[in-house]
């Protein structure tokens, strides 16, 4: 799971969901939505490369 903060901050998210906010995530405040989507897609593709 990759949390994406859009229209909020991880600090605000931490107040309502400490567990979710404690995970490494991405923010549209730091990167464009297109960049965030590309990073999520790259992470998902990398999971496909893992032999189970």
C-alpha positions as CSV (number, residue, x, y, z in Angstrom):
1,X,0.0,0.0,0.0
2,X,1.3,3.4,-0.9
3,X,-0.5,6.3,0.8
4,X,-1.0,9.3,-1.4
5,X,-1.8,12.6,0.3
6,X,-3.9,14.8,-2.0
7,X,-5.4,18.0,-0.6
8,X,-4.1,17.2,2.8
9,X,-0.8,16.6,4.6
10,X,0.6,13.5,6.3
11,X,0.6,15.5,9.5
12,X,-3.2,15.9,9.2
13,X,-3.6,12.3,8.2
14,X,-1.7,11.2,11.2
15,X,-4.4,12.7,13.4
16,X,-7.1,10.4,11.9
17,X,-5.0,7.4,10.8
18,X,-1.6,7.1,12.6
19,X,-1.0,3.7,11.0
20,X,-1.6,4.9,7.5
21,X,0.4,8.1,8.0
22,X,3.3,6.1,9.4
23,X,3.9,4.4,6.1
24,X,6.1,5.9,3.4
25,X,3.9,7.7,0.9
26,X,3.7,10.3,-1.8
27,X,2.2,13.8,-1.7
28,X,0.8,15.9,-4.6
29,X,2.1,18.9,-2.6
30,X,5.6,17.6,-3.4
31,X,5.1,16.2,-6.9
32,X,2.6,16.6,-9.7
33,X,-0.3,14.1,-9.9
34,X,1.3,12.7,-13.1
35,X,4.6,12.2,-11.2
36,X,2.8,10.5,-8.3
37,X,1.0,8.2,-10.7
38,X,4.2,7.3,-12.5
39,X,5.9,6.5,-9.1
40,X,2.9,4.3,-8.1
41,X,2.9,2.5,-11.5
42,X,6.7,1.9,-11.2
43,X,6.3,0.4,-7.7
44,X,3.4,-1.8,-9.0
45,X,5.5,-2.9,-11.9
46,X,8.5,-3.7,-9.6
47,X,6.2,-6.0,-7.6
48,X,5.5,-8.0,-10.8
49,X,9.2,-8.7,-11.0
50,X,9.4,-10.4,-7.7
51,X,9.3,-14.2,-7.8
52,X,7.0,-15.6,-5.2
